[in-house]
Amino acid sequence: MMQLLPEKTVERLSEYRRTLLRCLDEGKAHIFSHELAQMHNITAVQVRRDIMFIAFTSPRRKGYHIKDLIRKIGEVIDPVVAYNIAVVGYGNLGKAVTAYFSGKRPKLNLVAVFDIDPKKIGSEYNGIKCYSIDQLREILNSRDITIAILTVPPAVAQDMAKILVASGIKGILNFTSVTLNLPPEIYHANYDMITSIEKVAYFVKNKIIR
């Protein structure tokens, strides 16, 4: 069994795959590590190290075979069976996440959204129905949902995360600005847009080139 990969390696492998898919669409069959590195503003050494982690090899004179590398990345980072996902909080951000994510990955299926607003409950987007928070446990169980994308207001984020865990959710992507306190067996990742834009502004201010 392959060892658990570092989080940053998993992130980069996902990014590499999107780049490789674009290259494939452009008719490219092979790619060298320095080409992939340049596209991601990192070193070729880092690319080679990440690809070594997944035990992928390719003849040096041609570079990596793109189709084979895409397939190998998928074997490593994609779930064996499809996971069903729900968005919790159907405000502007929740709607944007739903619209962007829907149908992007074949083994990650967005199947439900939840909100407290009666005007939103019962509405559909691309066949994805908005349910009442009161139906959360019932729908999570009946639709076999294991991952939640949290886009609720910060004031209720922690309480909602606890409800999700108690309802059987195994992983949470947190789009709120709150750092969640969760049991160690629940994997969660944070995406804080305020922190991200502040980081961009800091490097712009200091004119630091990475």
Backbone as JSON Lines, residues from 0, in Angstrom:
{"i":0,"aa":"M","n":[0.85,-1.2,0.0],"ca":[0.0,0.0,0.0],"c":[0.88,1.25,0.0]}
{"i":1,"aa":"M","n":[0.54,2.22,-0.83],"ca":[1.33,3.45,-0.92],"c":[1.19,4.27,0.36]}
{"i":2,"aa":"Q","n":[2.3,4.87,0.8],"ca":[2.26,5.69,2.0],"c":[1.37,6.91,1.77]}
{"i":3,"aa":"L","n":[0.85,7.44,2.88],"ca":[0.01,8.63,2.81],"c":[0.83,9.81,2.3]}
{"i":4,"aa":"L","n":[0.33,10.47,1.28],"ca":[1.06,11.58,0.68],"c":[0.93,12.85,1.52]}
{"i":5,"aa":"P","n":[1.94,13.73,1.5],"ca":[1.81,15.04,2.15],"c":[0.68,15.84,1.5]}
{"i":6,"aa":"E","n":[0.01,16.67,2.3],"ca":[-1.13,17.43,1.8],"c":[-0.75,18.29,0.59]}
{"i":7,"aa":"K","n":[0.38,18.96,0.67],"ca":[0.8,19.85,-0.42],"c":[1.06,19.06,-1.71]}
{"i":8,"aa":"T","n":[1.55,17.85,-1.57],"ca":[1.77,17.0,-2.75],"c":[0.44,16.65,-3.42]}
{"i":9,"aa":"V","n":[-0.56,16.31,-2.61],"ca":[-1.89,16.0,-3.16],"c":[-2.44,17.22,-3.89]}
{"i":10,"aa":"E","n":[-2.28,18.41,-3.29],"ca":[-2.75,19.64,-3.94],"c":[-2.07,19.84,-5.28]}
{"i":11,"aa":"R","n":[-0.74,19.66,-5.3],"ca":[-0.02,19.89,-6.55],"c":[-0.38,18.84,-7.6]}
{"i":12,"aa":"L","n":[-0.57,17.59,-7.19],"ca":[-0.95,16.54,-8.15],"c":[-2.29,16.88,-8.81]}
{"i":13,"aa":"S","n":[-3.23,17.39,-8.02],"ca":[-4.51,17.81,-8.57],"c":[-4.31,18.94,-9.59]}
{"i":14,"aa":"E","n":[-3.44,19.9,-9.24],"ca":[-3.16,21.02,-10.15],"c":[-2.44,20.54,-11.41]}
{"i":15,"aa":"Y","n":[-1.5,19.6,-11.24],"ca":[-0.8,19.05,-12.41],"c":[-1.81,18.41,-13.37]}
{"i":16,"aa":"R","n":[-2.76,17.65,-12.81],"ca":[-3.71,16.94,-13.66],"c":[-4.52,17.92,-14.5]}
{"i":17,"aa":"R","n":[-4.97,19.03,-13.9],"ca":[-5.74,20.01,-14.67],"c":[-4.89,20.59,-15.8]}
{"i":18,"aa":"T","n":[-3.62,20.86,-15.5],"ca":[-2.71,21.37,-16.53],"c":[-2.49,20.34,-17.63]}
{"i":19,"aa":"L","n":[-2.29,19.1,-17.24],"ca":[-2.05,18.02,-18.2],"c":[-3.26,17.8,-19.1]}
{"i":20,"aa":"L","n":[-4.44,17.92,-18.54],"ca":[-5.66,17.78,-19.34],"c":[-5.75,18.88,-20.4]}
{"i":21,"aa":"R","n":[-5.34,20.09,-20.01],"ca":[-5.32,21.19,-20.99],"c":[-4.29,20.92,-22.09]}
{"i":22,"aa":"C","n":[-3.13,20.41,-21.68],"ca":[-2.08,20.08,-22.66],"c":[-2.57,19.02,-23.63]}
{"i":23,"aa":"L","n":[-3.29,18.03,-23.09],"ca":[-3.82,16.96,-23.92],"c":[-4.82,17.53,-24.94]}
{"i":24,"aa":"D","n":[-5.65,18.45,-24.49],"ca":[-6.62,19.09,-25.39],"c":[-5.93,19.87,-26.51]}
{"i":25,"aa":"E","n":[-4.72,20.35,-26.21],"ca":[-3.95,21.11,-27.21],"c":[-3.15,20.22,-28.14]}
{"i":26,"aa":"G","n":[-3.27,18.9,-27.95],"ca":[-2.61,17.96,-28.84],"c":[-1.22,17.52,-28.4]}
{"i":27,"aa":"K","n":[-0.83,17.87,-27.17],"ca":[0.5,17.52,-26.67],"c":[0.46,16.11,-26.08]}
{"i":28,"aa":"A","n":[1.46,15.29,-26.38],"ca":[1.47,13.9,-25.92],"c":[2.46,13.65,-24.78]}
{"i":29,"aa":"H","n":[3.54,14.44,-24.73],"ca":[4.57,14.27,-23.7],"c":[4.91,15.63,-23.11]}
{"i":30,"aa":"I","n":[5.42,15.6,-21.87],"ca":[5.81,16.84,-21.22],"c":[7.0,16.57,-20.3]}
{"i":31,"aa":"F","n":[7.94,17.48,-20.26],"ca":[9.1,17.37,-19.38],"c":[8.8,18.03,-18.04]}
{"i":32,"aa":"S","n":[9.53,17.62,-17.03],"ca":[9.31,18.16,-15.69],"c":[9.53,19.67,-15.64]}
{"i":33,"aa":"H","n":[10.52,20.17,-16.41],"ca":[10.78,21.61,-16.37],"c":[9.65,22.4,-17.03]}
{"i":34,"aa":"E","n":[8.96,21.79,-18.0],"ca":[7.82,22.46,-18.63],"c":[6.65,22.56,-17.65]}
{"i":35,"aa":"L","n":[6.37,21.45,-16.97],"ca":[5.29,21.43,-15.98],"c":[5.61,22.38,-14.83]}
{"i":36,"aa":"A","n":[6.88,22.4,-14.43],"ca":[7.3,23.29,-13.35],"c":[7.09,24.75,-13.72]}
{"i":37,"aa":"Q","n":[7.44,25.1,-14.95],"ca":[7.28,26.49,-15.39],"c":[5.82,26.9,-15.38]}
{"i":38,"aa":"M","n":[4.93,26.01,-15.74],"ca":[3.5,26.31,-15.75],"c":[2.95,26.54,-14.35]}
{"i":39,"aa":"H","n":[3.63,26.0,-13.34],"ca":[3.15,26.11,-11.96],"c":[4.05,26.98,-11.08]}
{"i":40,"aa":"N","n":[5.03,27.62,-11.69],"ca":[5.94,28.52,-10.96],"c":[6.63,27.83,-9.79]}
{"i":41,"aa":"I","n":[7.05,26.59,-10.02],"ca":[7.83,25.86,-9.03],"c":[9.05,25.28,-9.74]}
{"i":42,"aa":"T","n":[9.88,24.54,-9.0],"ca":[11.08,23.97,-9.59],"c":[10.81,22.61,-10.22]}
{"i":43,"aa":"A","n":[11.63,22.26,-11.2],"ca":[11.53,20.94,-11.82],"c":[11.82,19.84,-10.79]}
{"i":44,"aa":"V","n":[12.69,20.14,-9.83],"ca":[13.0,19.18,-8.77],"c":[11.73,18.84,-7.98]}
{"i":45,"aa":"Q","n":[10.94,19.87,-7.68],"ca":[9.69,19.64,-6.94],"c":[8.73,18.78,-7.74]}
{"i":46,"aa":"V","n":[8.6,19.05,-9.03],"ca":[7.72,18.25,-9.89],"c":[8.18,16.79,-9.89]}
{"i":47,"aa":"R","n":[9.48,16.58,-10.09],"ca":[9.99,15.2,-10.13],"c":[9.79,14.49,-8.8]}
{"i":48,"aa":"R","n":[9.95,15.24,-7.7],"ca":[9.76,14.63,-6.38],"c":[8.29,14.22,-6.19]}
{"i":49,"aa":"D","n":[7.37,15.08,-6.57],"ca":[5.95,14.76,-6.45],"c":[5.59,13.53,-7.27]}
{"i":50,"aa":"I","n":[6.13,13.46,-8.48],"ca":[5.8,12.34,-9.36],"c":[6.48,11.05,-8.9]}
{"i":51,"aa":"M","n":[7.65,11.18,-8.27],"ca":[8.3,10.01,-7.67],"c":[7.46,9.44,-6.53]}
{"i":52,"aa":"F","n":[6.77,10.34,-5.79],"ca":[5.91,9.91,-4.68],"c":[4.86,8.91,-5.15]}
{"i":53,"aa":"I","n":[4.38,9.07,-6.4],"ca":[3.32,8.19,-6.89],"c":[3.89,7.06,-7.76]}
{"i":54,"aa":"A","n":[5.22,6.92,-7.71],"ca":[5.91,5.8,-8.38],"c":[5.64,5.78,-9.88]}
{"i":55,"aa":"F","n":[5.66,6.96,-10.5],"ca":[5.46,7.03,-11.95],"c":[6.79,7.3,-12.63]}
{"i":56,"aa":"T","n":[7.07,6.55,-13.69],"ca":[8.3,6.75,-14.46],"c":[7.95,6.88,-15.94]}
{"i":57,"aa":"S","n":[8.85,7.53,-16.66],"ca":[8.65,7.74,-18.09],"c":[10.02,7.94,-18.72]}
{"i":58,"aa":"P","n":[10.22,7.51,-19.98],"ca":[11.52,7.69,-20.63],"c":[11.96,9.16,-20.63]}
{"i":59,"aa":"R","n":[13.2,9.41,-20.19],"ca":[13.69,10.78,-20.06],"c":[13.74,11.52,-21.39]}
{"i":60,"aa":"R","n":[14.04,10.83,-22.46],"ca":[14.25,11.52,-23.73],"c":[12.96,12.11,-24.29]}
{"i":61,"aa":"K","n":[11.82,11.59,-23.86],"ca":[10.53,12.1,-24.35],"c":[9.78,12.9,-23.29]}
{"i":62,"aa":"G","n":[10.19,12.78,-22.06],"ca":[9.42,13.38,-20.99],"c":[8.3,12.45,-20.55]}
{"i":63,"aa":"Y","n":[7.44,12.96,-19.69],"ca":[6.34,12.15,-19.17],"c":[5.26,11.98,-20.24]}
{"i":64,"aa":"H","n":[4.75,10.76,-20.37],"ca":[3.62,10.51,-21.26],"c":[2.37,11.06,-20.58]}
{"i":65,"aa":"I","n":[1.73,12.05,-21.16],"ca":[0.68,12.8,-20.5],"c":[-0.53,11.93,-20.13]}
{"i":66,"aa":"K","n":[-1.01,11.14,-21.06],"ca":[-2.18,10.3,-20.77],"c":[-1.9,9.34,-19.62]}
{"i":67,"aa":"D","n":[-0.71,8.74,-19.64],"ca":[-0.35,7.78,-18.58],"c":[-0.22,8.48,-17.23]}
{"i":68,"aa":"L","n":[0.35,9.7,-17.24],"ca":[0.51,10.43,-15.98],"c":[-0.84,10.86,-15.43]}
{"i":69,"aa":"I","n":[-1.74,11.3,-16.29],"ca":[-3.1,11.65,-15.84],"c":[-3.77,10.44,-15.2]}
{"i":70,"aa":"R","n":[-3.62,9.29,-15.86],"ca":[-4.23,8.06,-15.35],"c":[-3.63,7.69,-13.98]}
{"i":71,"aa":"K","n":[-2.32,7.82,-13.85],"ca":[-1.66,7.46,-12.59],"c":[-2.07,8.4,-11.46]}
{"i":72,"aa":"I","n":[-2.14,9.69,-11.74],"ca":[-2.57,10.64,-10.71],"c":[-3.98,10.29,-10.25]}
{"i":73,"aa":"G","n":[-4.85,9.96,-11.2],"ca":[-6.21,9.58,-10.86],"c":[-6.27,8.35,-9.97]}
{"i":74,"aa":"E","n":[-5.43,7.35,-10.28],"ca":[-5.39,6.13,-9.48],"c":[-4.99,6.42,-8.03]}
{"i":75,"aa":"V","n":[-4.12,7.41,-7.86],"ca":[-3.59,7.71,-6.52],"c":[-4.52,8.62,-5.72]}
{"i":76,"aa":"I","n":[-5.0,9.7,-6.32],"ca":[-5.73,10.69,-5.51],"c":[-7.25,10.56,-5.57]}
{"i":77,"aa":"D","n":[-7.77,9.88,-6.58],"ca":[-9.23,9.76,-6.67],"c":[-9.74,8.65,-5.77]}
{"i":78,"aa":"P","n":[-10.96,8.79,-5.23],"ca":[-11.54,7.69,-4.44],"c":[-11.8,6.47,-5.3]}
{"i":79,"aa":"V","n":[-11.8,5.32,-4.66],"ca":[-12.05,4.07,-5.39],"c":[-13.5,4.02,-5.85]}
{"i":80,"aa":"V","n":[-14.41,4.43,-4.96],"ca":[-15.82,4.54,-5.3],"c":[-16.2,6.01,-5.23]}
{"i":81,"aa":"A","n":[-17.28,6.37,-5.92],"ca":[-17.7,7.77,-5.94],"c":[-18.17,8.23,-4.56]}
{"i":82,"aa":"Y","n":[-17.8,9.46,-4.2],"ca":[-18.27,10.08,-2.96],"c":[-19.34,11.11,-3.3]}
{"i":83,"aa":"N","n":[-20.4,11.13,-2.5],"ca":[-21.44,12.13,-2.65],"c":[-21.17,13.31,-1.71]}
{"i":84,"aa":"I","n":[-21.46,14.49,-2.21],"ca":[-21.1,15.74,-1.52],"c":[-22.32,16.63,-1.41]}
{"i":85,"aa":"A","n":[-22.37,17.42,-0.32],"ca":[-23.43,18.41,-0.14],"c":[-22.81,19.77,0.15]}
{"i":86,"aa":"V","n":[-23.48,20.82,-0.32],"ca":[-23.14,22.19,0.05],"c":[-24.11,22.62,1.15]}
{"i":87,"aa":"V","n":[-23.56,23.12,2.24],"ca":[-24.4,23.55,3.37],"c":[-24.29,25.07,3.49]}
{"i":88,"aa":"G","n":[-25.39,25.75,3.16],"ca":[-25.42,27.2,3.09],"c":[-25.56,27.61,1.63]}
{"i":89,"aa":"Y","n":[-26.75,28.05,1.25],"ca":[-27.01,28.3,-0.17],"c":[-27.2,29.79,-0.45]}
{"i":90,"aa":"G","n":[-26.3,30.59,0.12],"ca":[-26.26,32.01,-0.19],"c":[-25.47,32.23,-1.47]}
{"i":91,"aa":"N","n":[-24.97,33.44,-1.66],"ca":[-24.24,33.75,-2.9],"c":[-23.02,32.85,-3.09]}
{"i":92,"aa":"L","n":[-22.26,32.66,-2.0],"ca":[-21.07,31.81,-2.09],"c":[-21.46,30.36,-2.35]}
{"i":93,"aa":"G","n":[-22.47,29.87,-1.63],"ca":[-22.91,28.49,-1.83],"c":[-23.39,28.24,-3.25]}
{"i":94,"aa":"K","n":[-24.1,29.21,-3.81],"ca":[-24.57,29.09,-5.19],"c":[-23.39,29.08,-6.17]}
{"i":95,"aa":"A","n":[-22.4,29.94,-5.9],"ca":[-21.22,30.0,-6.78],"c":[-20.44,28.7,-6.73]}
{"i":96,"aa":"V","n":[-20.26,28.16,-5.53],"ca":[-19.55,26.89,-5.37],"c":[-20.31,25.76,-6.08]}
{"i":97,"aa":"T","n":[-21.63,25.75,-5.92],"ca":[-22.45,24.72,-6.57],"c":[-22.33,24.79,-8.09]}
{"i":98,"aa":"A","n":[-22.43,26.01,-8.62],"ca":[-22.36,26.18,-10.07],"c":[-20.99,25.78,-10.61]}
{"i":99,"aa":"Y","n":[-19.93,26.12,-9.86],"ca":[-18.58,25.82,-10.32],"c":[-18.25,24.34,-10.22]}
{"i":100,"aa":"F","n":[-18.64,23.73,-9.1],"ca":[-18.19,22.38,-8.81],"c":[-18.98,21.3,-9.53]}
{"i":101,"aa":"S","n":[-20.24,21.56,-9.77],"ca":[-21.14,20.53,-10.31],"c":[-20.6,19.89,-11.58]}
{"i":102,"aa":"G","n":[-20.4,18.57,-11.53],"ca":[-19.98,17.82,-12.72],"c":[-18.5,17.89,-13.05]}
{"i":103,"aa":"K","n":[-17.68,18.5,-12.17],"ca":[-16.26,18.67,-12.5],"c":[-15.45,17.38,-12.38]}
{"i":104,"aa":"R","n":[-15.82,16.5,-11.42],"ca":[-15.05,15.27,-11.21],"c":[-16.01,14.08,-11.18]}
{"i":105,"aa":"P","n":[-15.72,13.04,-11.95],"ca":[-16.66,11.91,-12.07],"c":[-16.87,11.13,-10.78]}
{"i":106,"aa":"K","n":[-15.9,11.14,-9.86],"ca":[-16.06,10.37,-8.63],"c":[-16.34,11.25,-7.42]}
{"i":107,"aa":"L","n":[-16.65,12.52,-7.65],"ca":[-17.05,13.43,-6.58],"c":[-18.35,14.08,-7.03]}
{"i":108,"aa":"N","n":[-19.45,13.58,-6.52],"ca":[-20.77,13.97,-7.01],"c":[-21.46,14.92,-6.04]}
{"i":109,"aa":"L","n":[-21.71,16.15,-6.48],"ca":[-22.49,17.09,-5.68],"c":[-23.96,16.75,-5.87]}
{"i":110,"aa":"V","n":[-24.62,16.31,-4.79],"ca":[-25.98,15.77,-4.94],"c":[-27.05,16.53,-4.17]}
{"i":111,"aa":"A","n":[-26.66,17.45,-3.26],"ca":[-27.66,18.17,-2.48],"c":[-27.08,19.46,-1.92]}
{"i":112,"aa":"V","n":[-27.96,20.44,-1.7],"ca":[-27.58,21.66,-0.99],"c":[-28.6,21.89,0.11]}
{"i":113,"aa":"F","n":[-28.19,22.63,1.16],"ca":[-29.06,22.86,2.32],"c":[-29.06,24.34,2.69]}
{"i":114,"aa":"D","n":[-30.22,24.79,3.18],"ca":[-30.32,26.18,3.63],"c":[-31.51,26.29,4.6]}
{"i":115,"aa":"I","n":[-31.6,27.47,5.26],"ca":[-32.72,27.7,6.19],"c":[-33.78,28.61,5.58]}
{"i":116,"aa":"D","n":[-33.49,29.22,4.43],"ca":[-34.4,30.17,3.81],"c":[-35.52,29.44,3.07]}
{"i":117,"aa":"P","n":[-36.78,29.63,3.5],"ca":[-37.91,28.95,2.84],"c":[-38.01,29.25,1.35]}
{"i":118,"aa":"K","n":[-37.53,30.43,0.93],"ca":[-37.6,30.81,-0.48],"c":[-36.65,29.97,-1.35]}
{"i":119,"aa":"K","n":[-35.59,29.45,-0.74],"ca":[-34.61,28.66,-1.48],"c":[-34.93,27.17,-1.44]}
{"i":120,"aa":"I","n":[-35.55,26.74,-0.36],"ca":[-35.84,25.32,-0.18],"c":[-36.79,24.82,-1.27]}
{"i":121,"aa":"G","n":[-36.4,23.75,-1.92],"ca":[-37.19,23.18,-3.0],"c":[-36.72,23.6,-4.38]}
{"i":122,"aa":"S","n":[-35.88,24.65,-4.44],"ca":[-35.34,25.09,-5.73],"c":[-34.29,24.09,-6.21]}
{"i":123,"aa":"E","n":[-34.0,24.12,-7.52],"ca":[-33.02,23.2,-8.1],"c":[-32.05,23.94,-9.01]}
{"i":124,"aa":"Y","n":[-30.81,23.43,-9.06],"ca":[-29.81,23.92,-10.01],"c":[-29.16,22.7,-10.65]}
{"i":125,"aa":"N","n":[-29.31,22.56,-11.97],"ca":[-28.74,21.41,-12.68],"c":[-29.14,20.08,-12.03]}
{"i":126,"aa":"G","n":[-30.38,20.03,-11.57],"ca":[-30.87,18.79,-10.96],"c":[-30.49,18.61,-9.51]}
{"i":127,"aa":"I","n":[-29.78,19.59,-8.91],"ca":[-29.37,19.51,-7.51],"c":[-30.38,20.29,-6.67]}
{"i":128,"aa":"K","n":[-31.06,19.62,-5.78],"ca":[-32.15,20.22,-5.02],"c":[-31.66,20.84,-3.71]}
{"i":129,"aa":"C","n":[-32.29,21.95,-3.33],"ca":[-32.01,22.59,-2.05],"c":[-33.0,22.08,-1.01]}
{"i":130,"aa":"Y","n":[-32.46,21.53,0.08],"ca":[-33.28,21.0,1.16],"c":[-33.2,21.88,2.4]}
{"i":131,"aa":"S","n":[-34.17,21.73,3.26],"ca":[-34.15,22.42,4.54],"c":[-33.08,21.8,5.45]}
{"i":132,"aa":"I","n":[-32.44,22.65,6.26],"ca":[-31.49,22.15,7.25],"c":[-32.15,21.12,8.16]}
{"i":133,"aa":"D","n":[-33.46,21.27,8.38],"ca":[-34.18,20.32,9.24],"c":[-34.14,18.9,8.68]}
{"i":134,"aa":"Q","n":[-33.89,18.78,7.37],"ca":[-33.84,17.45,6.73],"c":[-32.41,16.92,6.61]}
{"i":135,"aa":"L","n":[-31.47,17.62,7.23],"ca":[-30.05,17.33,7.02],"c":[-29.7,15.86,7.26]}
{"i":136,"aa":"R","n":[-29.95,15.37,8.45],"ca":[-29.57,14.0,8.77],"c":[-30.25,12.99,7.84]}
{"i":137,"aa":"E","n":[-31.53,13.21,7.59],"ca":[-32.3,12.31,6.72],"c":[-31.71,12.24,5.31]}
{"i":138,"aa":"I","n":[-31.4,13.41,4.73],"ca":[-30.9,13.44,3.35],"c":[-29.47,12.93,3.28]}
{"i":139,"aa":"L","n":[-28.65,13.29,4.26],"ca":[-27.27,12.8,4.27],"c":[-27.25,11.28,4.27]}
{"i":140,"aa":"N","n":[-28.13,10.69,5.06],"ca":[-28.17,9.22,5.15],"c":[-28.76,8.6,3.89]}
{"i":141,"aa":"S","n":[-29.87,9.16,3.41],"ca":[-30.54,8.55,2.26],"c":[-29.74,8.69,0.97]}
{"i":142,"aa":"R","n":[-28.94,9.79,0.87],"ca":[-28.14,10.0,-0.34],"c":[-26.7,9.55,-0.16]}
{"i":143,"aa":"D","n":[-26.39,8.96,1.0],"ca":[-25.04,8.45,1.28],"c":[-23.98,9.55,1.05]}
{"i":144,"aa":"I","n":[-24.21,10.69,1.69],"ca":[-23.3,11.85,1.55],"c":[-22.25,11.79,2.64]}
{"i":145,"aa":"T","n":[-20.98,11.85,2.26],"ca":[-19.89,11.72,3.23],"c":[-19.03,12.99,3.36]}
{"i":146,"aa":"I","n":[-19.17,13.93,2.4],"ca":[-18.35,15.15,2.41],"c":[-19.27,16.36,2.32]}
{"i":147,"aa":"A","n":[-18.97,17.4,3.11],"ca":[-19.76,18.63,3.08],"c":[-18.87,19.81,2.75]}
{"i":148,"aa":"I","n":[-19.41,20.72,1.95],"ca":[-18.77,22.01,1.67],"c":[-19.53,23.05,2.48]}
{"i":149,"aa":"L","n":[-18.85,23.69,3.43],"ca":[-19.51,24.57,4.39],"c":[-19.39,26.03,3.94]}
{"i":150,"aa":"T","n":[-20.55,26.66,3.64],"ca":[-20.56,28.05,3.19],"c":[-21.57,28.88,3.98]}
{"i":151,"aa":"V","n":[-21.75,28.52,5.24],"ca":[-22.7,29.24,6.1],"c":[-22.05,30.49,6.68]}
{"i":152,"aa":"P","n":[-22.82,31.41,7.29],"ca":[-22.23,32.57,7.96],"c":[-21.28,32.14,9.07]}
{"i":153,"aa":"P","n":[-20.2,32.89,9.3],"ca":[-19.21,32.51,10.31],"c":[-19.79,32.26,11.69]}
{"i":154,"aa":"A","n":[-20.81,33.01,12.07],"ca":[-21.37,32.91,13.42],"c":[-21.95,31.52,13.72]}
{"i":155,"aa":"V","n":[-22.35,30.79,12.67],"ca":[-22.96,29.47,12.9],"c":[-22.09,28.33,12.37]}
{"i":156,"aa":"A","n":[-20.88,28.66,11.92],"ca":[-20.04,27.64,11.27],"c":[-19.68,26.5,12.2]}
{"i":157,"aa":"Q","n":[-19.22,26.8,13.41],"ca":[-18.81,25.74,14.34],"c":[-19.97,24.84,14.73]}
{"i":158,"aa":"D","n":[-21.12,25.45,15.04],"ca":[-22.28,24.65,15.41],"c":[-22.74,23.77,14.25]}
{"i":159,"aa":"M","n":[-22.72,24.32,13.04],"ca":[-23.14,23.53,11.89],"c":[-22.17,22.39,11.62]}
{"i":160,"aa":"A","n":[-20.87,22.65,11.81],"ca":[-19.87,21.6,11.61],"c":[-20.11,20.45,12.6]}
{"i":161,"aa":"K","n":[-20.45,20.77,13.83],"ca":[-20.73,19.73,14.83],"c":[-21.95,18.9,14.42]}
{"i":162,"aa":"I","n":[-22.97,19.58,13.89],"ca":[-24.16,18.87,13.43],"c":[-23.81,17.94,12.28]}
{"i":163,"aa":"L","n":[-22.97,18.4,11.37],"ca":[-22.56,17.58,10.23],"c":[-21.81,16.34,10.69]}
{"i":164,"aa":"V","n":[-20.91,16.52,11.64],"ca":[-20.15,15.38,12.16],"c":[-21.09,14.38,12.84]}
{"i":165,"aa":"A","n":[-22.02,14.91,13.64],"ca":[-22.98,14.04,14.33],"c":[-23.9,13.32,13.35]}
{"i":166,"aa":"S","n":[-24.04,13.9,12.14],"ca":[-24.92,13.3,11.13],"c":[-24.19,12.34,10.21]}
{"i":167,"aa":"G","n":[-22.89,12.12,10.46],"ca":[-22.15,11.11,9.7],"c":[-21.19,11.63,8.65]}
{"i":168,"aa":"I","n":[-21.02,12.95,8.54],"ca":[-20.07,13.51,7.58],"c":[-18.64,13.16,8.0]}
{"i":169,"aa":"K","n":[-17.81,12.76,7.02],"ca":[-16.43,12.34,7.3],"c":[-15.38,13.39,6.91]}
{"i":170,"aa":"G","n":[-15.77,14.34,6.06],"ca":[-14.81,15.36,5.63],"c":[-15.53,16.66,5.34]}
{"i":171,"aa":"I","n":[-14.87,17.79,5.64],"ca":[-15.48,19.11,5.45],"c":[-14.5,20.04,4.74]}
{"i":172,"aa":"L","n":[-14.98,20.69,3.69],"ca":[-14.25,21.79,3.07],"c":[-14.87,23.07,3.6]}
{"i":173,"aa":"N","n":[-14.12,23.81,4.38],"ca":[-14.63,24.96,5.11],"c":[-14.33,26.25,4.36]}
{"i":174,"aa":"F","n":[-15.38,26.89,3.81],"ca":[-15.24,28.15,3.12],"c":[-15.5,29.35,4.02]}
{"i":175,"aa":"T","n":[-15.72,29.12,5.31],"ca":[-15.96,30.24,6.22],"c":[-14.63,30.74,6.77]}
{"i":176,"aa":"S","n":[-14.69,31.88,7.47],"ca":[-13.47,32.46,8.04],"c":[-13.19,31.94,9.45]}
{"i":177,"aa":"V","n":[-13.96,30.95,9.9],"ca":[-13.82,30.39,11.24],"c":[-12.93,29.15,11.21]}
{"i":178,"aa":"T","n":[-12.0,29.06,12.15],"ca":[-11.2,27.84,12.29],"c":[-12.02,26.83,13.09]}
{"i":179,"aa":"L","n":[-12.32,25.72,12.47],"ca":[-13.21,24.74,13.08],"c":[-12.48,23.85,14.08]}
{"i":180,"aa":"N","n":[-13.16,23.53,15.17],"ca":[-12.66,22.6,16.16],"c":[-13.42,21.29,15.99]}
{"i":181,"aa":"L","n":[-12.73,20.3,15.4],"ca":[-13.4,19.05,15.04],"c":[-12.62,17.85,15.58]}
{"i":182,"aa":"P","n":[-13.28,16.7,15.71],"ca":[-12.57,15.49,16.14],"c":[-11.45,15.14,15.16]}
{"i":183,"aa":"P","n":[-10.37,14.53,15.65],"ca":[-9.22,14.24,14.79],"c":[-9.53,13.31,13.62]}
{"i":184,"aa":"E","n":[-10.57,12.49,13.75],"ca":[-10.88,11.56,12.66],"c":[-11.63,12.23,11.51]}
{"i":185,"aa":"I","n":[-12.04,13.49,11.69],"ca":[-12.74,14.22,10.63],"c":[-11.72,15.07,9.88]}
{"i":186,"aa":"Y","n":[-11.49,14.75,8.62],"ca":[-10.55,15.55,7.84],"c":[-11.26,16.81,7.36]}
{"i":187,"aa":"H","n":[-10.6,17.96,7.55],"ca":[-11.19,19.19,7.02],"c":[-10.09,20.09,6.47]}
{"i":188,"aa":"A","n":[-10.47,20.83,5.44],"ca":[-9.56,21.78,4.81],"c":[-10.24,23.14,4.82]}
{"i":189,"aa":"N","n":[-9.44,24.18,5.01],"ca":[-9.96,25.54,5.09],"c":[-9.61,26.33,3.84]}
{"i":190,"aa":"Y","n":[-10.58,27.07,3.34],"ca":[-10.3,28.02,2.27],"c":[-10.86,29.37,2.7]}
{"i":191,"aa":"D","n":[-9.96,30.24,3.16],"ca":[-10.34,31.55,3.67],"c":[-9.96,32.59,2.62]}
{"i":192,"aa":"M","n":[-10.96,33.15,1.94],"ca":[-10.68,34.11,0.87],"c":[-10.06,35.4,1.39]}
{"i":193,"aa":"I","n":[-10.43,35.81,2.62],"ca":[-9.86,37.03,3.18],"c":[-8.36,36.85,3.4]}
{"i":194,"aa":"T","n":[-7.99,35.72,4.01],"ca":[-6.56,35.45,4.23],"c":[-5.82,35.38,2.9]}
{"i":195,"aa":"S","n":[-6.43,34.75,1.91],"ca":[-5.77,34.6,0.61],"c":[-5.53,35.95,-0.05]}
{"i":196,"aa":"I","n":[-6.52,36.84,-0.03],"ca":[-6.34,38.13,-0.68],"c":[-5.39,39.01,0.12]}
{"i":197,"aa":"E","n":[-5.39,38.86,1.45],"ca":[-4.42,39.6,2.26],"c":[-2.99,39.15,1.96]}
{"i":198,"aa":"K","n":[-2.81,37.85,1.7],"ca":[-1.49,37.35,1.33],"c":[-1.05,37.94,-0.01]}
{"i":199,"aa":"V","n":[-1.97,37.98,-0.97],"ca":[-1.66,38.58,-2.27],"c":[-1.27,40.05,-2.09]}
{"i":200,"aa":"A","n":[-2.06,40.77,-1.29],"ca":[-1.79,42.2,-1.08],"c":[-0.44,42.42,-0.41]}
{"i":201,"aa":"Y","n":[-0.09,41.52,0.53],"ca":[1.21,41.65,1.21],"c":[2.36,41.55,0.22]}
{"i":202,"aa":"F","n":[2.3,40.55,-0.67],"ca":[3.4,40.37,-1.62],"c":[3.41,41.45,-2.69]}
{"i":203,"aa":"V","n":[2.24,41.97,-3.03],"ca":[2.2,43.1,-3.95],"c":[2.87,44.32,-3.3]}
{"i":204,"aa":"K","n":[2.53,44.55,-2.03],"ca":[3.1,45.69,-1.29],"c":[4.61,45.6,-1.23]}
{"i":205,"aa":"N","n":[5.12,44.42,-1.0],"ca":[6.56,44.24,-0.83],"c":[7.27,43.87,-2.11]}
{"i":206,"aa":"K","n":[6.49,43.74,-3.21],"ca":[7.05,43.44,-4.52],"c":[8.01,42.26,-4.46]}
{"i":207,"aa":"I","n":[7.56,41.22,-3.77],"ca":[8.38,40.0,-3.63],"c":[7.99,39.02,-4.74]}
{"i":208,"aa":"I","n":[8.96,38.57,-5.49],"ca":[8.71,37.59,-6.55],"c":[9.11,36.23,-6.01]}
{"i":209,"aa":"R","n":[8.18,35.3,-6.05],"ca":[8.48,33.95,-5.55],"c":[9.25,33.17,-6.61]}
